[in-house]
Amino acid sequence: MVTSVAKGRTPHSEPDFIARAEALATGFAARAAEHDRTGSFPFENFRELSEAGLLSLTVPAIHGGAGAGARYSARVIGIVGKADPSTALVLSMHTINHLVIARSPTWPARLSRKLARESVEGVALVNALRVEPELGSPARGGLPATIARRTETGWRLSGHKIYSTGSPILTWYLVWARTDEAEPRVGQFLVPAGLPGTRIIETWDHHGLRASGSHDVIFEDVVIPLDAEIDLRKPADWRTPDVTQATIHTVFVAAIYDGVARAARDWLISFLEQRVPASLGAPLASLPRAQEILGAIEARLAVNARLIDTFARDFDDGVQLSASESSALKLTVTNNAVAAVEDALSLTGNHGLSRANPLERHYRDVLCGRVHTPQDDSTRIGLGRAALGL
């Protein structure tokens, strides 16, 4: 049982974040299979995260948060990802946004303080809603179909967002939209959840991360204040990637799927030690083949740990990092994680694919790592073009 953090108080030290996350992870893991089976959203996990002070992990200390950087935040997300990656995905998106807000010169101070205070005081989560049915991922280019029309009294927002992770619990949406001006500008609008004209359509019925609540959100002439705009720019001005956003996103996403692979590794070890085929008369762990494949998994996870920790530490220390480095990190860690779970499956046969065991769930979940921006093809093309000087 985790002792609740009093309102406005933060954990005493960064290692304490880790201890709190580990204490919660046991319960998250125990509930993960049921949430996966039913596709239900793990509301209770977020109540516990709030009570433990972990929803304000990257909220600046000046606003009552923990003020954690990338390194310890990634460790927390990895621990949660090992227990329940759906919860970790929602937590990571919320945590990324607060870290970006804290470092952004364009965020209005009043709004950043409001979001920070609410995150410290209760279960108040934020996520960016960017993907659309026609547009796909904005990272691939193109103008959003979601339109903000300016009036004398406020913006009127209309559009359709898909893959809106955490939608059942979000307090705030950061909606990627364009204005209806003759020369449209593009950017984010801060929209409170539940306004008239807002609907959540429960479309998320996915192969993996089934409890992430990544449903569709519809906005039909939703009225928001004029000062709800966040950093509107000409479309061409968005072509240069936000290095802070890119770095934090790839580090935290990598931590989630590395955590899934570690859960698969732990279950595999238990299986190899306990499974004693009659034909062998000894545990599968005694087989050199099993030892070799497990060793390959360990090697991949060791590389992942070093990459995530070093990259996050460099970010915290102010080392200049590039978007291409971030993309390469995400590609390497997520593919190592997928390969580790596939190696585990190669040793377990039907047991690994049985719904009675967690390995098949870990496999479905870890495959989702490849879907996140930046996708592998974009990363490889970008790195290849850079090497060729194109």
C-alpha positions in Angstrom: 0.0 0.0 0.0 1.4 3.4 -1.0 1.0 6.2 1.5 -0.8 9.1 -0.1 1.0 12.3 -0.8 -0.7 15.2 0.9 -2.2 17.9 -1.3 0.5 20.1 -2.7 3.4 18.0 -1.4 5.8 16.1 -3.6 7.9 12.9 -3.1 11.0 13.6 -1.0 13.6 12.6 -3.6 13.9 11.3 -7.1 14.7 7.7 -5.9 11.4 7.9 -4.0 9.5 8.2 -7.3 10.9 4.8 -8.2 9.9 3.2 -4.9 6.4 4.6 -5.3 6.1 3.4 -8.8 7.3 -0.1 -7.8 4.8 -0.3 -5.0 1.9 0.5 -7.3 3.1 -1.8 -10.1 2.1 -4.9 -8.3 -1.5 -3.9 -8.3 -1.4 -2.6 -11.8 0.1 -5.9 -13.1 -2.6 -7.9 -11.2 -5.4 -6.0 -12.9 -3.8 -5.7 -16.4 -5.1 -9.0 -17.8 -8.7 -8.3 -17.0 -8.5 -4.8 -18.4 -6.9 -6.3 -21.5 -9.6 -8.9 -21.9 -12.5 -6.5 -21.5 -10.9 -3.4 -23.0 -11.9 -1.5 -19.9 -10.1 1.6 -18.8 -8.0 1.4 -15.6 -9.4 4.4 -13.7 -8.2 3.0 -10.4 -4.6 3.1 -11.6 -4.8 6.8 -12.1 -6.4 7.4 -8.7 -3.4 5.6 -7.2 -0.9 7.4 -9.3 -2.4 10.7 -8.2 -2.3 9.7 -4.5 1.3 8.8 -4.9 2.2 12.2 -6.5 3.2 10.6 -9.8 0.7 12.5 -12.0 2.7 15.7 -11.2 6.0 14.0 -11.8 7.2 16.6 -14.4 5.2 19.5 -13.1 7.8 22.1 -11.9 8.5 22.2 -8.2 7.6 25.9 -8.1 4.0 24.9 -8.9 3.9 22.1 -6.3 5.0 19.2 -8.6 8.0 16.9 -8.3 10.0 18.7 -11.0 11.5 15.4 -12.2 13.6 15.3 -15.4 13.6 12.8 -18.2 15.9 10.2 -16.5 13.8 9.5 -13.4 10.5 10.0 -15.3 11.6 7.4 -17.9 12.4 4.9 -15.1 8.9 5.4 -13.6 7.3 5.0 -17.0 9.3 1.8 -17.6 8.2 0.4 -14.3 4.6 1.1 -15.0 5.0 -0.2 -18.6 6.2 -3.5 -17.3 3.1 -3.8 -15.1 0.5 -2.3 -17.5 1.6 -0.6 -20.7 -1.8 0.9 -21.4 -1.6 2.8 -18.1 2.0 3.7 -18.9 1.1 5.1 -22.3 -1.5 7.4 -20.9 0.8 8.4 -18.1 3.7 9.0 -20.5 1.6 11.3 -22.8 0.5 13.3 -19.8 4.0 13.5 -18.4 5.5 14.5 -21.8 3.1 17.4 -22.1 3.9 18.8 -18.7 7.6 18.5 -19.3 7.2 20.3 -22.7 4.9 22.9 -21.1 7.5 23.6 -18.4 10.2 24.3 -21.0 8.1 26.1 -23.6 8.5 29.9 -24.1 5.2 30.0 -26.0 2.8 28.6 -23.4 0.7 31.3 -21.7 1.8 31.5 -18.1 -1.8 31.5 -16.8 -2.7 28.3 -18.6 0.5 26.4 -17.7 0.0 27.3 -14.0 -3.7 26.1 -14.2 -2.8 22.7 -15.6 0.1 22.3 -13.2 -2.1 23.1 -10.2 -4.8 20.7 -11.3 -2.4 17.9 -11.8 -0.9 18.4 -8.4 -4.3 18.5 -6.7 -6.1 15.6 -8.3 -6.7 13.3 -11.2 -6.4 15.8 -14.0 -4.7 14.6 -17.1 -3.8 16.2 -20.4 -2.9 14.8 -23.8 -2.4 16.1 -27.3 -5.1 15.1 -29.9 -3.4 15.2 -33.3 -4.3 12.3 -35.5 -7.3 12.4 -37.9 -9.0 9.9 -40.2 -7.9 11.8 -43.4 -4.7 13.3 -42.2 -3.3 10.4 -40.4 -0.2 11.4 -38.3 0.7 15.1 -38.6 4.3 13.9 -38.7 3.7 12.8 -42.3 2.7 16.3 -43.3 -0.5 18.0 -44.3 -3.0 20.4 -42.8 -5.4 19.2 -40.1 -9.1 19.1 -41.1 -10.0 20.3 -37.6 -10.9 24.0 -37.9 -10.9 26.8 -35.3 -13.1 29.7 -36.4 -12.4 33.0 -34.5 -15.4 35.0 -33.3 -15.8 38.0 -31.1 -16.5 35.9 -28.1 -14.2 32.9 -28.6 -12.9 30.2 -30.9 -15.4 27.7 -32.4 -13.7 24.3 -32.9 -15.0 21.5 -35.2 -13.2 18.3 -36.1 -12.7 14.6 -35.6 -9.7 13.1 -33.8 -8.7 9.4 -33.7 -6.4 7.4 -31.4 -7.0 9.9 -28.6 -5.2 8.0 -25.9 -6.6 8.3 -22.4 -9.9 9.9 -23.6 -12.1 8.4 -20.9 -10.1 10.2 -18.2 -8.6 13.3 -19.8 -9.4 16.7 -18.2 -7.7 18.6 -21.0 -7.3 18.1 -24.7 -4.5 19.8 -26.7 -6.2 19.8 -30.1 -4.1 20.2 -33.2 -6.1 22.4 -35.6 -5.9 25.1 -38.3 -7.6 28.4 -38.3 -10.2 29.5 -41.0 -8.2 32.6 -41.9 -7.3 33.4 -45.5 -3.8 32.2 -44.8 -4.4 29.5 -42.2 -2.3 29.1 -39.1 -1.8 25.8 -37.4 -1.2 24.9 -33.8 -2.8 23.7 -30.6 -5.9 24.8 -28.7 -6.4 23.9 -25.1 -9.9 22.4 -24.7 -11.5 21.3 -21.4 -13.1 17.9 -21.7 -16.8 17.7 -21.6 -17.8 20.9 -23.2 -21.0 21.1 -25.2 -20.5 19.7 -28.7 -17.8 17.3 -27.5 -18.4 13.5 -27.9 -16.2 10.5 -27.3 -17.0 7.5 -29.6 -15.7 4.3 -28.2 -13.9 3.0 -31.3 -10.8 1.5 -29.6 -10.9 -2.3 -30.1 -7.2 -3.0 -30.7 -4.8 -5.9 -30.9 -2.6 -4.4 -28.2 -2.8 -1.7 -25.5 -6.5 -2.5 -25.2 -7.0 -0.6 -22.0 -5.5 2.7 -23.2 -8.9 4.2 -24.1 -7.6 5.5 -27.4 -11.0 6.4 -28.8 -12.3 8.9 -31.3 -13.2 12.4 -30.1 -15.6 14.6 -32.0 -15.8 18.4 -31.7 -18.9 20.0 -33.2 -18.8 23.8 -33.0 -17.2 23.7 -29.5 -16.7 27.2 -28.0 -13.4 27.9 -26.2 -11.9 31.2 -25.0 -9.8 33.3 -27.3 -6.8 32.8 -25.1 -7.0 29.0 -25.5 -4.7 29.1 -28.5 -1.2 27.7 -28.0 1.5 28.7 -30.4 -0.3 29.2 -33.7 2.1 29.4 -36.7 2.2 29.3 -40.5 2.3 25.6 -41.6 5.8 26.1 -43.0 7.1 27.1 -39.6 6.2 23.7 -38.2 8.6 21.9 -40.5 11.5 22.2 -38.1 11.0 19.6 -35.4 10.6 20.5 -31.7 13.7 18.8 -30.3 12.4 18.9 -26.8 9.1 17.2 -27.8 10.9 14.7 -30.1 13.4 13.7 -27.5 11.1 13.3 -24.6 8.5 11.5 -26.7 10.9 8.9 -28.0 12.6 8.3 -24.6 9.3 7.7 -22.8 7.8 5.6 -25.6 11.0 3.5 -25.7 10.7 3.1 -21.9 7.1 1.7 -22.2 8.0 -1.0 -24.6 11.3 -1.9 -23.0 9.1 -2.5 -19.8 6.9 -4.8 -21.8 9.9 -6.8 -22.9 11.1 -7.1 -19.4 7.8 -8.4 -18.2 8.0 -11.1 -21.0 11.6 -11.9 -19.9 10.6 -12.4 -16.3 7.7 -14.7 -17.2 10.0 -16.7 -19.5 12.5 -17.3 -16.8 9.8 -18.6 -14.5 8.5 -20.8 -17.3 11.9 -22.2 -18.1 12.6 -23.0 -14.4 9.3 -24.6 -13.8 8.6 -26.5 -17.0 10.0 -30.1 -16.8 9.1 -32.1 -19.9 8.9 -35.9 -19.2 11.2 -36.5 -22.2 13.9 -34.3 -20.6 13.5 -35.0 -16.9 14.9 -31.6 -16.1 13.7 -28.0 -16.3 13.9 -26.3 -19.7 16.3 -23.9 -18.1 19.0 -26.6 -18.2 19.0 -26.6 -22.1 21.9 -24.8 -23.7 19.5 -23.5 -26.4 17.2 -22.0 -23.8 20.2 -20.4 -22.1 21.5 -19.0 -25.4 18.2 -17.4 -26.4 17.7 -16.0 -22.9 21.2 -14.6 -23.1 20.3 -12.9 -26.4 17.2 -11.3 -24.7 19.4 -10.1 -21.9 21.8 -8.5 -24.4 19.0 -6.6 -26.1 17.6 -5.4 -22.8 21.1 -4.3 -21.6 21.5 -2.2 -24.7 18.0 -0.7 -24.2 18.7 0.2 -20.6 21.9 2.0 -21.5 20.4 3.9 -24.4 17.4 5.1 -22.5 19.3 6.1 -19.4 22.1 7.8 -21.2 19.9 9.7 -23.6 17.6 10.8 -20.8 20.6 11.9 -18.7 22.0 13.9 -21.6 18.7 15.6 -22.0 18.6 16.5 -18.3 22.2 17.8 -18.5 21.4 20.1 -21.4 23.5 18.1 -24.0 22.5 19.2 -27.5 20.5 16.3 -29.0 19.1 16.0 -32.5 15.7 14.7 -33.7 17.5 12.1 -35.8 19.2 10.7 -32.7 15.8 10.6 -30.9 14.3 8.7 -33.9 17.2 6.2 -33.9 16.8 5.6 -30.2 13.1 4.8 -30.5 13.7 2.6 -33.5 16.5 0.6 -31.8 14.8 0.2 -28.4 11.3 -0.7 -29.7 12.7 -3.3 -32.2 14.9 -4.8 -29.5 11.8 -5.1 -27.3 9.8 -6.8 -30.1 12.7 -9.2 -30.9 13.1 -10.0 -27.2 9.4 -11.0 -26.9 9.6 -13.0 -30.2 12.7 -14.8 -28.8 10.7 -15.7 -25.7 7.9 -17.1 -27.8 10.3 -19.2 -29.7 11.1 -21.1 -26.5 7.5 -21.6 -25.2 5.5 -23.0 -28.1 1.8 -23.2 -27.4 2.3 -22.1 -23.8 3.5 -18.7 -25.0 0.4 -18.1 -27.2 -2.1 -19.3 -24.7 -4.4 -16.6 -23.3 -3.9 -18.4 -19.9 -0.4 -17.0 -19.9 0.7 -13.4 -20.1 3.3 -13.8 -22.9 0.8 -13.5 -25.7 -0.5 -10.3 -24.2 3.0 -8.9 -23.9 3.6 -9.8 -27.6 0.4 -8.0 -28.7 1.4 -5.0 -26.6 5.0 -4.7 -27.7 4.1 -4.7 -31.4 2.4 -1.3 -30.8 5.8 0.2 -30.2 6.4 0.3 -34.0 3.2 2.3 -34.6 4.3 5.4 -32.6 5.8 8.4 -34.4 8.4 8.3 -35.8 7.7 5.1 -37.6 10.6 2.9 -38.6 10.4 3.7 -42.3 10.6 7.4 -41.8 13.5 7.1 -39.4 15.5 4.8 -41.8 14.8 7.0 -44.8 15.8 10.2 -42.9 19.0 8.6 -41.6 19.8 7.2 -45.1 19.2 10.6 -46.8 21.4 12.3 -44.2 24.2 9.8 -44.8 24.0 10.5 -48.5 24.0 14.2 -48.0 20.5 14.6 -49.6 
